[in-house]
Amino acid sequence: MANQHPTREECLALLEEYNTPAHVIRHCIKVTETALKIAEALNKKGYHLDLRLIQGAGLIHDIARVEEKHWEVGADIAEGLGYCQEAKIIRIHMFYNCNPKIDEINETDIICLSDRMVKEDKYVGLERRMQYILDQFKDQEEIAERIRERIKENKAMLVRIEQILGTSIDSLM
């Protein structure tokens, strides 16, 4: 059986049903818009990214944002509804490592990168968004170091995507 992808309307209804705060819903919408712009541009360059999966996972990636371990709770919700591919992305989105060295760029890369370029409901780019996160952990060196590693991987993935597209992500937005 093929994975069912929720429509935009179904996702928005789910966010309401699970009492996702309005500011988190706005964040999810902006992450999704960002991810879809990048994915559509890559698809024009010969990629075959599943836009329905990106839309579904993007819109509900923070459905359980107010819960502890929101990525686990959100993934369980998606899985319970039969959205297994979305659930996989939601489950790993907080700690996902982009690997810019492998040839394939996948839907998870696009969603996670987009999430790391959107602060609240504004596209701010990778630098500003990750600096904001880094500032929150400046007194916890071990966590800050992991974040700096993640920033390097994300920057490399960003550069790679921009080379493929022949334009900056910023100009795409």
Secondary structure as GFF3:
##gff-version 3
##sequence-region A 1 173
A	DSSP	alpha_helix	8	17	.	.	.	ID=ss1
A	DSSP	alpha_helix	22	44	.	.	.	ID=ss2
A	DSSP	alpha_helix	51	60	.	.	.	ID=ss3
A	DSSP	alpha_helix	70	80	.	.	.	ID=ss4
A	DSSP	alpha_helix	84	92	.	.	.	ID=ss5
A	DSSP	alpha_helix	107	115	.	.	.	ID=ss6
A	DSSP	beta_strand	118	119	.	.	.	ID=ss7
A	DSSP	beta_strand	122	123	.	.	.	ID=ss8
A	DSSP	alpha_helix	125	136	.	.	.	ID=ss9
A	DSSP	alpha_helix	141	165	.	.	.	ID=ss10
A	DSSP	alpha_helix	169	172	.	.	.	ID=ss11
###
